[in-house]
Amino acid sequence: MASSLPDPAAAEIASGRPRHFPGFDGLRAMSALAILLCHTAWTSGFTSRSFLGAYTSRLDTSVSVFFMISGFLMYRPFAVSHLSERESPTLRTYFQRRLLRIVPAYWLALTILTYGLHVISLGPGWQGVAIHYLFLQIYFPSAVFYGITQAWTLCTEMAFYFFLPLFAFLVARRKRNLTAQLGWELGGIAVLYLISIAFRSWAILLPLGKTVNGKFVFACTPHCLTQPSYSSLLVNWLPAYLDVFGLGMLLAVLSAWSVERRSESPFFGRRLFPWASWAAAGLAFLLVADVMSNHNILYVVSLRMNLERQALEGIIALLLLLPAVFGPQDTTLIHRFLRSWPLASLGVISYGIYLWHGDLITQVFRWTGWQYGGVPFWLLSVALLAVTIPVATVSYFCLERPLLQLKNRTSVWGGRRASGRTTIESGPPVEPAPETDGISSDGRQLSTDKVHVEGHRDGSSKPDLQGTDILENPGR
């Protein structure tokens, strides 16, 4: 028997306003810190030296958490609209809110890191500038070694923003009863998952080289460190991650359905549920580390390995999100941990942490004289946090927060609706739900017919342009 809705969901029905999910800031903080630690573990040499490197190298799984949060928060207003009598989000407002949240902070970091601190380059000519400022670097082989390497995830995220309204229109373009509409929502998400599997299977099996005199030679040779093969970029594109976004959208549909039905499974209200969910996520993380046992930043991965890894990473993200979506949000230590002041505060500035930390490592090395692979993991992590958190805080309060206040004056839902179709008209202002910061990370592929080589999916690495001996990943 289903139980009554928790107070936040009941308030959503009564007020007509989007529900707030207080645990998401904590999840963002955990994910941003995990990616930072993944990078410091690699650049300090800890990942390659220690047996724990099998686990620190898999902290890039947090990218799937960011993508899934995006899928959930971006699609939930559409799902609520499709399964109720609310108007769909207006396209003008939807894109205005997304661009205000993502673009200015990225442009600020890109500009200061390039022209202020000179720790990155955008490549030769005006083309490099245009490519990176317009979120296009994952589509140009010559651009992947430049700019903010982990910002490839923003390119994928931006593609998702443009895709999502089209998907919402297609699954709700005809008026149906609620049960039939639920079936279309679930069926559409299942199709997205299958598209991701098919796309990755095709991309991984593309031949990226040929055999010359009995030896395999990459097609990009001798320019692989400046202009990799175009097909090696495919795993960064949106179709490759539609499974992860789709799982977030699935949570959005189920959450919206529970609100419409005014009931929720009593299982989600049990105090054991968050612990069981996170324990299962921990087990899945151990399995990912077992599947991807190579500590190197470039590693050979078969199609089977890729499918297993991404499926497990999607399960990890799903299990971490479940307690933050369903059930009471203040009854267990896990919920109180996610909502704690230190973690929630870091979650608020997590976008800045994600944008700045990767290239501030270079700046820390300049200031201290440390060498890649020659500094203790914990010391580099503490030093990077000491620099990154103040920078991210200034970015948030001086730029992001004022723009968030402007963004929050715009409507999420355009009032009442007569059908489930997406509209372009404006509506009365409504308090918005918190949204994702659009954070994430991938793997660079260098593949043969049946095997391909990937790099860290967290965006940690770049080619060494200053004479260090570290090999870093251009695909992030």
C-alpha positions in Angstrom: 0.0 0.0 0.0 1.3 3.4 -0.9 1.9 6.0 1.8 0.9 9.6 1.8 3.4 12.1 0.3 6.1 13.7 2.4 5.5 17.3 3.4 7.6 18.8 0.5 5.7 17.0 -2.2 2.3 17.8 -0.5 3.4 21.4 -0.5 4.2 21.3 -4.2 0.6 20.2 -4.9 -0.9 22.9 -2.6 1.2 25.8 -3.9 1.6 24.8 -7.5 5.3 25.5 -7.2 8.2 23.2 -8.0 9.4 21.1 -5.1 12.8 21.8 -3.5 15.2 18.9 -3.1 17.5 19.9 -0.3 19.9 17.0 -0.6 21.1 17.9 -4.1 23.6 20.6 -3.0 25.3 18.0 -0.8 25.4 15.6 -3.7 27.0 18.3 -5.9 29.6 19.0 -3.2 30.5 15.3 -2.9 30.8 15.0 -6.7 32.9 18.1 -7.2 35.3 17.1 -4.3 35.5 13.6 -5.7 36.6 14.9 -9.1 39.1 17.3 -7.5 40.6 14.4 -5.5 40.7 12.2 -8.7 42.9 14.9 -10.3 45.2 15.5 -7.4 45.7 11.8 -6.9 46.8 11.5 -10.5 49.0 14.6 -10.7 50.7 13.7 -7.3 51.5 10.3 -8.6 49.4 8.6 -5.9 47.1 6.8 -8.5 50.0 5.1 -10.2 52.0 4.3 -7.0 49.4 3.1 -4.6 47.1 0.1 -4.7 44.3 2.5 -3.8 44.9 4.1 -7.2 42.3 1.6 -8.6 39.7 3.6 -6.5 41.0 7.1 -6.8 41.1 6.7 -10.6 37.4 5.8 -10.5 36.3 8.9 -8.6 35.5 10.3 -12.1 32.3 8.3 -11.7 31.0 11.6 -10.1 30.5 12.9 -13.6 27.6 10.5 -14.0 26.1 12.0 -10.7 26.3 15.5 -12.2 24.7 14.3 -15.5 21.9 12.5 -13.7 21.1 15.5 -11.5 20.8 17.5 -14.7 18.5 15.0 -16.3 16.3 14.9 -13.2 16.1 18.7 -12.5 15.8 19.7 -16.1 13.1 17.2 -17.0 11.0 17.3 -13.9 9.1 20.4 -14.7 8.2 18.9 -18.1 7.3 15.6 -16.5 5.0 17.3 -13.9 3.4 19.2 -16.8 2.8 16.1 -18.8 1.3 14.2 -15.9 -0.8 17.0 -14.5 -2.7 20.1 -15.6 0.2 22.5 -15.3 1.5 24.4 -18.3 4.8 23.2 -19.7 8.0 25.3 -19.2 8.2 28.1 -21.7 11.1 27.7 -24.1 12.2 31.3 -23.8 12.4 31.1 -20.0 13.9 27.7 -20.1 16.9 28.7 -22.3 17.2 32.1 -20.5 17.6 30.3 -17.1 20.0 27.7 -18.5 22.3 30.2 -20.2 22.4 32.5 -17.2 23.4 29.6 -15.0 26.1 28.0 -17.2 27.7 30.6 -19.5 28.9 33.6 -17.5 30.8 31.6 -14.9 32.4 29.5 -17.5 33.4 32.5 -19.6 34.9 34.2 -16.5 37.0 31.2 -15.6 38.1 30.7 -19.2 39.1 34.3 -19.6 41.1 34.6 -16.4 42.8 31.3 -16.8 43.7 32.1 -20.4 44.5 35.8 -20.4 45.1 36.5 -16.7 47.0 33.6 -15.2 48.2 32.2 -18.6 47.9 28.6 -17.4 45.9 27.5 -20.5 45.7 28.3 -24.1 42.7 28.3 -26.5 44.8 27.3 -29.5 45.9 29.3 -32.6 43.8 32.0 -34.2 40.3 33.3 -33.6 38.9 29.8 -34.3 40.2 28.5 -31.1 38.7 31.3 -29.2 35.3 30.9 -30.8 35.3 27.1 -30.4 35.9 27.3 -26.6 33.7 30.2 -25.8 30.8 28.5 -27.8 31.2 25.1 -26.1 32.3 23.4 -29.3 35.6 21.9 -28.4 34.4 18.3 -28.3 33.6 18.5 -32.0 37.0 19.6 -33.2 40.0 17.3 -32.8 42.5 20.2 -32.8 40.7 21.9 -29.8 40.6 19.0 -27.3 44.1 19.7 -26.0 43.3 23.4 -25.2 41.1 25.3 -22.8 39.6 24.0 -19.6 39.8 20.3 -20.2 37.0 19.2 -17.9 34.7 21.7 -19.6 34.0 19.0 -22.3 31.2 18.0 -20.0 29.6 21.5 -20.4 29.6 20.9 -24.1 27.7 17.7 -23.6 25.4 19.4 -21.0 24.7 22.2 -23.5 23.7 19.7 -26.1 21.4 18.1 -23.6 19.7 21.5 -22.9 18.9 21.9 -26.6 17.7 18.3 -27.0 15.5 18.1 -23.9 12.6 20.4 -25.1 12.4 18.4 -28.3 12.1 15.2 -26.4 9.5 16.7 -24.1 7.5 17.8 -27.2 7.6 14.5 -28.9 6.4 12.4 -25.9 3.6 14.8 -25.1 2.5 16.1 -28.5 -0.8 14.3 -28.2 -3.2 14.6 -25.3 -3.6 11.2 -23.5 -4.9 9.9 -20.2 -2.3 9.9 -17.4 -1.6 6.2 -17.6 -1.0 6.2 -21.3 1.2 9.4 -20.9 3.3 7.6 -18.3 3.8 4.8 -20.7 5.1 7.2 -23.4 7.4 8.8 -20.9 8.9 5.5 -19.8 9.1 4.2 -23.4 10.9 7.3 -24.6 13.4 7.1 -21.8 14.0 3.4 -22.6 14.7 4.4 -26.3 17.3 7.0 -25.0 19.1 4.3 -23.1 19.2 2.0 -26.1 20.5 4.8 -28.3 23.4 5.4 -25.9 24.3 1.7 -26.0 24.1 1.6 -29.8 26.0 4.8 -30.3 28.9 3.8 -28.0 29.0 0.3 -29.6 29.4 2.0 -33.0 31.9 4.5 -31.8 34.1 2.0 -30.0 34.3 -0.4 -32.9 35.3 2.3 -35.4 38.8 1.5 -36.7 41.2 4.3 -35.6 44.2 3.0 -37.4 45.7 0.4 -39.6 48.5 -2.2 -39.7 51.7 -1.1 -41.4 54.6 -3.7 -41.7 52.9 -5.8 -39.0 52.5 -3.0 -36.5 49.4 -1.1 -35.6 49.6 2.6 -36.4 47.0 5.1 -35.3 45.4 7.2 -38.1 46.4 10.4 -36.3 50.1 9.5 -36.3 52.4 11.5 -35.9 50.0 14.2 -34.7 48.0 12.3 -32.1 49.1 14.6 -29.3 48.0 17.7 -31.2 45.2 16.5 -33.4 43.7 13.1 -32.5 41.4 11.2 -34.7 37.9 12.6 -35.1 36.3 9.4 -34.2 38.1 9.4 -30.8 35.9 12.3 -29.7 32.6 10.5 -30.2 32.4 9.2 -26.7 32.2 12.8 -25.4 29.1 13.6 -27.4 25.5 13.6 -26.0 24.3 10.3 -27.5 27.0 8.5 -25.6 25.5 9.7 -22.3 21.8 9.6 -23.0 21.6 6.6 -20.7 22.8 8.5 -17.7 20.7 11.6 -18.5 17.8 9.2 -19.2 18.1 7.6 -15.7 17.8 11.1 -14.2 14.8 11.8 -16.4 13.3 8.4 -15.2 13.6 9.6 -11.6 11.9 12.9 -12.6 9.0 11.0 -14.2 8.5 8.7 -11.1 8.8 11.7 -8.8 6.2 13.6 -10.8 3.9 10.5 -10.9 4.0 10.1 -7.2 3.0 13.7 -6.8 0.1 13.3 -9.3 -1.0 10.1 -7.5 -0.5 11.8 -4.1 1.2 8.8 -2.7 4.6 7.3 -2.4 5.8 3.7 -1.7 6.2 3.2 2.0 9.6 1.6 1.3 11.0 5.1 0.7 9.9 6.2 4.1 11.8 3.5 6.0 14.9 4.6 7.9 16.9 1.7 6.4 16.2 2.8 2.8 18.9 5.5 2.4 21.5 3.3 4.0 20.7 0.3 1.8 20.7 2.5 -1.3 24.1 4.1 -0.5 25.6 0.7 0.6 24.6 -0.7 -2.8 26.2 2.3 -4.5 29.4 1.6 -2.6 29.4 -2.0 -3.8 28.8 -0.9 -7.4 31.8 1.4 -7.0 34.0 -1.5 -6.0 32.8 -3.4 -9.0 33.7 -0.4 -11.3 37.2 -0.4 -9.8 37.4 -4.1 -10.5 36.2 -3.7 -14.1 38.6 -0.8 -14.8 41.7 -2.1 -12.9 44.3 -0.2 -14.9 45.6 2.8 -13.1 47.0 4.5 -16.2 45.4 7.6 -17.6 45.2 6.0 -21.0 43.9 2.5 -20.9 42.7 -0.2 -23.3 39.0 -1.0 -23.0 36.9 -3.4 -24.9 33.3 -2.8 -25.9 32.2 -5.1 -23.1 34.3 -3.2 -20.6 32.8 0.1 -21.7 29.3 -1.1 -21.4 29.8 -2.7 -18.0 31.6 0.5 -16.7 29.0 3.0 -17.8 26.1 0.7 -16.7 27.7 0.5 -13.2 28.4 4.2 -13.1 24.7 4.9 -13.9 23.7 2.5 -11.1 26.0 4.2 -8.7 24.6 7.7 -9.5 21.0 6.4 -9.4 21.5 4.8 -5.9 23.1 8.0 -4.6 20.2 10.1 -5.8 17.3 7.9 -4.7 17.3 9.0 -1.0 17.6 12.7 -2.1 14.5 12.3 -4.3 12.1 10.0 -2.5 11.0 9.8 1.2 11.4 12.2 4.1 14.5 14.4 3.8 15.4 14.8 7.4 15.0 11.5 9.2 18.4 9.8 8.8 22.1 10.6 9.3 22.5 10.5 5.5 19.9 13.2 4.9 21.4 15.3 7.7 24.8 14.8 6.2 23.6 16.0 2.7 21.9 19.0 4.3 24.8 19.9 6.7 26.1 23.4 6.5 29.6 22.6 5.3 28.5 20.2 2.6 25.6 22.3 1.4 27.8 25.4 1.3 30.4 23.6 -0.9 27.5 22.5 -3.0 26.5 26.0 -3.6 29.9 26.9 -5.0 30.5 23.4 -6.6 30.2 24.8 -10.2 33.1 27.1 -9.5 35.1 24.3 -7.8 34.6 22.2 -10.9 35.6 25.0 -13.4 38.7 26.3 -11.6 40.4 23.4 -9.8 41.9 21.5 -12.8 44.1 24.4 -14.0 44.7 25.9 -10.6 46.8 22.8 -10.0 49.3 24.2 -12.5 49.2 27.6 -10.7 49.9 25.8 -7.3 52.9 24.0 -8.9 54.2 27.4 -10.1 53.9 29.0 -6.7 55.4 26.1 -4.7 57.9 24.7 -7.2 56.4 21.2 -6.7 56.8 18.7 -9.6 54.2 16.4 -11.1 54.3 13.1 -9.4 56.6 14.4 -6.6 54.2 15.8 -4.0 52.2 13.9 -1.4 48.6 13.4 -2.4 47.1 14.8 0.8 49.3 17.9 0.6 48.4 18.7 -3.0 44.7 18.2 -2.2 44.8 20.5 0.8 46.7 23.2 -1.1 44.4 23.0 -4.1 41.3 23.2 -1.9 42.8 26.2 -0.1 43.1 28.0 -3.4 40.0 26.8 -5.2 37.4 27.3 -2.5 38.1 31.1 -2.2 38.2 31.5 -5.9 34.9 29.6 -6.4 33.4 31.6 -3.5 34.3 34.9 -5.1 32.9 33.7 -8.5 29.6 32.7 -6.8 29.0 35.8 -4.8 30.2 38.3 -7.3 28.8 36.8 -10.5 26.8 33.6 -10.1 24.5 34.7 -7.3 23.5 38.0 -8.8 22.7 36.2 -12.1 20.8 33.4 -10.1 18.7 36.1 -8.6 17.9 37.5 -12.0 17.3 33.9 -13.3 14.9 33.2 -10.4 12.6 36.0 -11.4 11.6 34.1 -14.5 8.9 31.4 -14.5 9.5 27.7 -14.5 5.9 26.9 -15.4 3.9 29.2 -17.6 0.6 28.9 -15.6 -2.2 26.3 -16.1 -2.2 24.2 -19.2 -4.8 22.8 -21.5 -2.5 20.1 -23.0 1.0 18.6 -22.5 2.7 20.6 -25.3 5.7 22.7 -24.8 4.9 26.4 -25.4 6.8 29.5 -26.1 4.6 32.0 -24.2 5.6 33.6 -21.0 3.7 33.0 -17.8 3.5 34.5 -14.3 6.6 34.3 -12.1 6.9 31.2 -10.0 9.6 30.2 -7.5 11.9 27.9 -9.4 13.3 24.5 -8.3 17.0 24.3 -7.7 18.9 23.3 -10.8 22.0 21.5 -11.7 25.3 23.3 -12.1 26.0 21.3 -15.1 29.0 19.5 -14.1 30.6 16.3 -15.4 33.9 13.9 -17.4 34.7 11.3 -20.1 37.2 9.1 -21.6 39.3 9.7 -24.6 39.2 6.8 -27.1 42.0 5.6 -29.3 40.6 2.3 -30.6 41.3 -0.6 -32.9 38.5 -2.5 -34.6 37.5 -4.3 -31.4 39.4 -2.5 -28.7 39.7 1.2 -27.9 41.9 3.3 -25.6 40.2 5.7 -23.2 41.4 8.3 -20.8 40.1 9.5 -17.5 36.5 10.5 -17.8 36.9 13.3 -15.3 38.9 15.7 -17.5 41.9 15.7 -15.4 44.6 15.8 -17.9 46.2 17.8 -20.7 49.3 17.2 -22.7 52.4 18.5 -21.0 53.3 21.7 -22.8 55.9 22.7 -20.2 58.4 19.9 -20.4 57.0 17.7 -17.6 56.9 14.0 -18.1 53.3 13.4 -17.3 50.9 12.1 -20.0 47.5 13.7 -19.6 44.2 13.2 -21.2 43.0 15.6 -23.9 39.4 14.3 -23.9 38.3 15.8 -20.6 
